[in-house]
Amino acid sequence: MNKDQVKGRAEEAKGKVKEVTGKILNDDEMELEGNVEKKVGKVKAGFGDLKDDI
């Protein structure tokens, strides 16, 4: 695992927590932020996976 994979997976987890918290608190903005962070984390992790394959 490289640094990009770790950072991406951490950001993905943080986004998921924020998204769930937003749902629980009925805070649409927080839920959206979490969803975006989760997606960005997936992209970063995917980039890390690609770098690892090369």
A tleap script that builds the chain and sets N, CA, C and O, in Angstrom:
source leaprc.protein.ff14SB
mol = sequence {
  NMET ASN LYS ASP GLN VAL LYS GLY ARG ALA
  GLU GLU ALA LYS GLY LYS VAL LYS GLU VAL
  THR GLY LYS ILE LEU ASN ASP ASP GLU MET
  GLU LEU GLU GLY ASN VAL GLU LYS LYS VAL
  GLY LYS VAL LYS ALA GLY PHE GLY ASP LEU
  LYS ASP ASP CILE
}
set mol.1.N position { 0.845 -1.192 0.000 }
set mol.1.CA position { 0.000 0.000 0.000 }
set mol.1.C position { 0.881 1.243 0.000 }
set mol.1.O position { 1.835 1.348 0.771 }
set mol.2.N position { 0.545 2.175 -0.874 }
set mol.2.CA position { 1.318 3.411 -0.902 }
set mol.2.C position { 0.554 4.534 -0.188 }
set mol.2.O position { -0.580 4.365 0.262 }
set mol.3.N position { 1.218 5.669 -0.108 }
set mol.3.CA position { 0.671 6.801 0.641 }
set mol.3.C position { -0.664 7.286 0.076 }
set mol.3.O position { -1.562 7.650 0.835 }
set mol.4.N position { -0.798 7.293 -1.248 }
set mol.4.CA position { -2.042 7.750 -1.868 }
set mol.4.C position { -3.206 6.828 -1.527 }
set mol.4.O position { -4.326 7.288 -1.305 }
set mol.5.N position { -2.941 5.543 -1.486 }
set mol.5.CA position { -3.994 4.587 -1.134 }
set mol.5.C position { -4.460 4.808 0.307 }
set mol.5.O position { -5.659 4.810 0.583 }
set mol.6.N position { -3.516 4.993 1.214 }
set mol.6.CA position { -3.854 5.195 2.623 }
set mol.6.C position { -4.633 6.488 2.816 }
set mol.6.O position { -5.663 6.504 3.491 }
set mol.7.N position { -4.140 7.575 2.221 }
set mol.7.CA position { -4.834 8.862 2.346 }
set mol.7.C position { -6.233 8.798 1.736 }
set mol.7.O position { -7.189 9.331 2.298 }
set mol.8.N position { -6.341 8.150 0.597 }
set mol.8.CA position { -7.631 8.040 -0.065 }
set mol.8.C position { -8.629 7.249 0.762 }
set mol.8.O position { -9.784 7.652 0.904 }
set mol.9.N position { -8.189 6.133 1.303 }
set mol.9.CA position { -9.090 5.312 2.120 }
set mol.9.C position { -9.469 6.028 3.413 }
set mol.9.O position { -10.597 5.897 3.888 }
set mol.10.N position { -8.528 6.787 3.988 }
set mol.10.CA position { -8.834 7.550 5.201 }
set mol.10.C position { -9.860 8.638 4.901 }
set mol.10.O position { -10.793 8.846 5.676 }
set mol.11.N position { -9.690 9.328 3.783 }
set mol.11.CA position { -10.643 10.380 3.408 }
set mol.11.C position { -12.014 9.787 3.089 }
set mol.11.O position { -13.049 10.381 3.392 }
set mol.12.N position { -12.002 8.619 2.480 }
set mol.12.CA position { -13.259 7.930 2.172 }
set mol.12.C position { -14.001 7.585 3.471 }
set mol.12.O position { -15.216 7.765 3.559 }
set mol.13.N position { -13.278 7.097 4.463 }
set mol.13.CA position { -13.888 6.748 5.753 }
set mol.13.C position { -14.408 8.000 6.458 }
set mol.13.O position { -15.502 7.998 7.022 }
set mol.14.N position { -13.616 9.060 6.419 }
set mol.14.CA position { -14.032 10.320 7.046 }
set mol.14.C position { -15.295 10.857 6.383 }
set mol.14.O position { -16.194 11.360 7.057 }
set mol.15.N position { -15.355 10.746 5.069 }
set mol.15.CA position { -16.536 11.195 4.336 }
set mol.15.C position { -17.761 10.375 4.690 }
set mol.15.O position { -18.860 10.915 4.816 }
set mol.16.N position { -17.577 9.074 4.850 }
set mol.16.CA position { -18.698 8.199 5.212 }
set mol.16.C position { -19.239 8.567 6.586 }
set mol.16.O position { -20.452 8.618 6.786 }
set mol.17.N position { -18.339 8.824 7.537 }
set mol.17.CA position { -18.766 9.225 8.884 }
set mol.17.C position { -19.544 10.532 8.826 }
set mol.17.O position { -20.590 10.672 9.460 }
set mol.18.N position { -19.023 11.489 8.059 }
set mol.18.CA position { -19.690 12.792 7.944 }
set mol.18.C position { -21.054 12.639 7.274 }
set mol.18.O position { -22.020 13.296 7.663 }
set mol.19.N position { -21.129 11.772 6.269 }
set mol.19.CA position { -22.388 11.550 5.566 }
set mol.19.C position { -23.436 10.946 6.510 }
set mol.19.O position { -24.583 11.392 6.534 }
set mol.20.N position { -23.043 9.946 7.274 }
set mol.20.CA position { -23.970 9.302 8.214 }
set mol.20.C position { -24.387 10.279 9.314 }
set mol.20.O position { -25.553 10.314 9.707 }
set mol.21.N position { -23.438 11.067 9.807 }
set mol.21.CA position { -23.758 12.072 10.822 }
set mol.21.C position { -24.771 13.074 10.286 }
set mol.21.O position { -25.706 13.461 10.988 }
set mol.22.N position { -24.581 13.491 9.040 }
set mol.22.CA position { -25.525 14.415 8.408 }
set mol.22.C position { -26.916 13.818 8.298 }
set mol.22.O position { -27.915 14.513 8.483 }
set mol.23.N position { -26.979 12.515 7.992 }
set mol.23.CA position { -28.284 11.852 7.912 }
set mol.23.C position { -28.946 11.806 9.285 }
set mol.23.O position { -30.138 12.083 9.420 }
set mol.24.N position { -28.164 11.454 10.300 }
set mol.24.CA position { -28.705 11.346 11.659 }
set mol.24.C position { -29.200 12.700 12.153 }
set mol.24.O position { -30.272 12.797 12.749 }
set mol.25.N position { -28.413 13.744 11.901 }
set mol.25.CA position { -28.770 15.084 12.372 }
set mol.25.C position { -29.713 15.813 11.420 }
set mol.25.O position { -30.105 16.952 11.672 }
set mol.26.N position { -30.070 15.149 10.330 }
set mol.26.CA position { -30.937 15.741 9.318 }
set mol.26.C position { -30.325 17.034 8.768 }
set mol.26.O position { -31.022 18.021 8.535 }
set mol.27.N position { -29.003 16.999 8.567 }
set mol.27.CA position { -28.254 18.141 8.049 }
set mol.27.C position { -27.839 17.810 6.609 }
set mol.27.O position { -26.854 17.107 6.381 }
set mol.28.N position { -28.602 18.324 5.651 }
set mol.28.CA position { -28.365 17.997 4.245 }
set mol.28.C position { -26.994 18.458 3.763 }
set mol.28.O position { -26.353 17.771 2.968 }
set mol.29.N position { -26.542 19.616 4.237 }
set mol.29.CA position { -25.245 20.143 3.809 }
set mol.29.C position { -24.112 19.230 4.276 }
set mol.29.O position { -23.203 18.924 3.504 }
set mol.30.N position { -24.162 18.801 5.521 }
set mol.30.CA position { -23.127 17.917 6.051 }
set mol.30.C position { -23.149 16.566 5.323 }
set mol.30.O position { -22.102 15.985 5.036 }
set mol.31.N position { -24.343 16.088 5.035 }
set mol.31.CA position { -24.488 14.826 4.322 }
set mol.31.C position { -23.865 14.934 2.924 }
set mol.31.O position { -23.175 14.019 2.475 }
set mol.32.N position { -24.111 16.049 2.245 }
set mol.32.CA position { -23.547 16.273 0.918 }
set mol.32.C position { -22.022 16.383 0.984 }
set mol.32.O position { -21.323 15.798 0.157 }
set mol.33.N position { -21.504 17.130 1.965 }
set mol.33.CA position { -20.057 17.246 2.143 }
set mol.33.C position { -19.429 15.871 2.335 }
set mol.33.O position { -18.394 15.566 1.743 }
set mol.34.N position { -20.052 15.053 3.155 }
set mol.34.CA position { -19.548 13.713 3.406 }
set mol.34.C position { -19.548 12.871 2.150 }
set mol.34.O position { -18.608 12.119 1.895 }
set mol.35.N position { -20.592 12.997 1.374 }
set mol.35.CA position { -20.681 12.240 0.128 }
set mol.35.C position { -19.572 12.657 -0.831 }
set mol.35.O position { -18.953 11.811 -1.476 }
set mol.36.N position { -19.324 13.956 -0.925 }
set mol.36.CA position { -18.266 14.460 -1.804 }
set mol.36.C position { -16.901 13.970 -1.317 }
set mol.36.O position { -16.082 13.507 -2.111 }
set mol.37.N position { -16.661 14.077 0.008 }
set mol.37.CA position { -15.383 13.613 0.563 }
set mol.37.C position { -15.178 12.131 0.286 }
set mol.37.O position { -14.074 11.696 -0.042 }
set mol.38.N position { -16.244 11.367 0.420 }
set mol.38.CA position { -16.172 9.933 0.173 }
set mol.38.C position { -15.762 9.664 -1.275 }
set mol.38.O position { -14.916 8.810 -1.542 }
set mol.39.N position { -16.365 10.395 -2.197 }
set mol.39.CA position { -16.049 10.217 -3.618 }
set mol.39.C position { -14.606 10.629 -3.922 }
set mol.39.O position { -13.907 9.948 -4.673 }
set mol.40.N position { -14.165 11.739 -3.340 }
set mol.40.CA position { -12.784 12.192 -3.537 }
set mol.40.C position { -11.812 11.147 -2.985 }
set mol.40.O position { -10.780 10.866 -3.593 }
set mol.41.N position { -12.152 10.582 -1.838 }
set mol.41.CA position { -11.314 9.540 -1.256 }
set mol.41.C position { -11.221 8.318 -2.160 }
set mol.41.O position { -10.153 7.720 -2.291 }
set mol.42.N position { -12.327 7.950 -2.777 }
set mol.42.CA position { -12.311 6.806 -3.698 }
set mol.42.C position { -11.406 7.092 -4.891 }
set mol.42.O position { -10.677 6.212 -5.350 }
set mol.43.N position { -11.455 8.322 -5.390 }
set mol.43.CA position { -10.609 8.695 -6.528 }
set mol.43.C position { -9.140 8.640 -6.122 }
set mol.43.O position { -8.314 8.094 -6.853 }
set mol.44.N position { -8.811 9.202 -4.958 }
set mol.44.CA position { -7.424 9.180 -4.488 }
set mol.44.C position { -6.931 7.749 -4.285 }
set mol.44.O position { -5.807 7.415 -4.658 }
set mol.45.N position { -7.766 6.919 -3.700 }
set mol.45.CA position { -7.382 5.523 -3.482 }
set mol.45.C position { -7.200 4.819 -4.823 }
set mol.45.O position { -6.278 4.020 -4.989 }
set mol.46.N position { -8.071 5.113 -5.772 }
set mol.46.CA position { -7.946 4.530 -7.109 }
set mol.46.C position { -6.671 4.968 -7.794 }
set mol.46.O position { -6.025 4.170 -8.474 }
set mol.47.N position { -6.300 6.227 -7.625 }
set mol.47.CA position { -5.047 6.738 -8.170 }
set mol.47.C position { -3.871 6.001 -7.535 }
set mol.47.O position { -2.909 5.637 -8.212 }
set mol.48.N position { -3.967 5.788 -6.218 }
set mol.48.CA position { -2.921 5.048 -5.524 }
set mol.48.C position { -2.820 3.619 -6.006 }
set mol.48.O position { -1.723 3.080 -6.152 }
set mol.49.N position { -3.972 3.003 -6.255 }
set mol.49.CA position { -3.982 1.639 -6.791 }
set mol.49.C position { -3.311 1.597 -8.158 }
set mol.49.O position { -2.546 0.679 -8.456 }
set mol.50.N position { -3.602 2.591 -8.981 }
set mol.50.CA position { -3.022 2.676 -10.314 }
set mol.50.C position { -1.508 2.839 -10.223 }
set mol.50.O position { -0.765 2.179 -10.949 }
set mol.51.N position { -1.051 3.715 -9.334 }
set mol.51.CA position { 0.383 3.916 -9.144 }
set mol.51.C position { 1.046 2.625 -8.657 }
set mol.51.O position { 2.166 2.302 -9.052 }
set mol.52.N position { 0.348 1.906 -7.807 }
set mol.52.CA position { 0.892 0.663 -7.267 }
set mol.52.C position { 1.035 -0.388 -8.352 }
set mol.52.O position { 1.970 -1.189 -8.325 }
set mol.53.N position { 0.112 -0.390 -9.308 }
set mol.53.CA position { 0.152 -1.364 -10.393 }
set mol.53.C position { 1.278 -1.098 -11.388 }
set mol.53.O position { 1.790 -2.013 -12.033 }
set mol.54.N position { 1.649 0.178 -11.495 }
set mol.54.CA position { 2.676 0.548 -12.494 }
set mol.54.C position { 4.040 0.285 -11.968 }
set mol.54.O position { 5.027 0.533 -12.661 }
savepdb mol mol.pdb
quit
